[in-house]
Amino acid sequence: MDSKIKQINEMIEHLIGDTTVPKNIRKVLTEANGRLKGAEEPIVKASAAIYLIESISDDINMPAHARTQIWGIISALEGLKNQ
């Protein structure tokens, strides 16, 4: 479980470091990444991160490649919730 969270953290950090992604989206991703690193149960961390990331998933300013990566992150987080 921890290795999957670490992989998701790395995916999020990759997007945070992408300067083509708007600042407001990177801010939400940073917050979601912080929630994943918290001390709560993995299901709670995943749910909180999904809630944050879904709020930006339809942002019209998001580049297409970032949107695809966001969907991948949400999918991975959903997988964590279902374990």
C-alpha positions as CSV (number, residue, x, y, z in Angstrom):
1,M,0.0,0.0,0.0
2,D,2.8,2.4,0.9
3,S,4.6,1.8,-2.4
4,K,1.4,2.6,-4.3
5,I,1.0,5.9,-2.4
6,K,4.7,6.7,-3.1
7,Q,4.1,6.1,-6.9
8,I,1.1,8.3,-6.8
9,N,3.1,11.0,-5.0
10,E,5.8,10.8,-7.7
11,M,3.1,11.2,-10.4
12,I,1.7,14.2,-8.7
13,E,5.2,15.7,-8.1
14,H,5.9,15.3,-11.8
15,L,2.9,17.4,-12.6
16,I,3.7,20.0,-10.0
17,G,7.1,20.4,-11.6
18,D,5.6,21.0,-15.0
19,T,5.6,24.7,-15.7
20,T,3.0,24.3,-18.5
21,V,0.4,23.4,-15.9
22,P,-1.3,26.5,-14.5
23,K,-0.4,27.7,-11.1
24,N,-3.8,27.2,-9.5
25,I,-3.8,23.5,-10.6
26,R,-0.3,23.0,-9.3
27,K,-1.4,24.5,-6.0
28,V,-4.3,22.0,-5.6
29,L,-2.0,19.1,-6.6
30,T,0.5,20.3,-3.9
31,E,-2.3,20.2,-1.4
32,A,-3.5,16.8,-2.5
33,N,0.1,15.5,-2.3
34,G,0.3,16.8,1.3
35,R,-2.9,15.0,2.2
36,L,-1.4,11.7,0.8
37,K,1.6,12.2,3.0
38,G,-0.5,12.6,6.1
39,A,-1.0,10.2,9.0
40,E,-4.5,9.1,8.3
41,E,-5.6,5.7,7.0
42,P,-4.8,5.1,3.3
43,I,-8.5,5.1,2.3
44,V,-9.0,8.5,4.0
45,K,-5.9,10.0,2.4
46,A,-7.0,8.7,-1.0
47,S,-10.5,10.0,-0.7
48,A,-9.3,13.5,0.4
49,A,-6.9,13.6,-2.5
50,I,-9.5,12.5,-5.0
51,Y,-11.9,15.2,-3.8
52,L,-9.2,17.9,-4.3
53,I,-8.1,16.7,-7.7
54,E,-11.6,16.2,-9.1
55,S,-12.3,19.8,-8.3
56,I,-9.6,20.8,-11.0
57,S,-10.1,18.0,-13.4
58,D,-12.4,20.0,-15.7
59,D,-10.4,23.2,-15.6
60,I,-10.4,24.6,-19.2
61,N,-6.9,26.0,-18.8
62,M,-5.4,22.6,-18.2
63,P,-3.2,21.3,-21.0
64,A,-4.3,18.0,-22.6
65,H,-1.3,16.0,-21.4
66,A,-1.9,17.2,-17.8
67,R,-5.6,16.2,-18.0
68,T,-4.6,12.7,-19.1
69,Q,-2.1,12.4,-16.2
70,I,-4.8,13.8,-13.7
71,W,-7.2,11.0,-14.8
72,G,-4.4,8.5,-14.3
73,I,-3.8,9.8,-10.8
74,I,-7.5,9.7,-10.0
75,S,-7.7,6.1,-11.3
76,A,-4.7,5.1,-9.1
77,L,-6.3,6.7,-6.1
78,E,-9.6,4.9,-6.7
79,G,-7.6,1.7,-6.8
80,L,-6.3,2.5,-3.4
81,K,-9.8,3.0,-2.0
82,N,-11.0,-0.3,-3.4
83,Q,-8.3,-2.4,-1.7
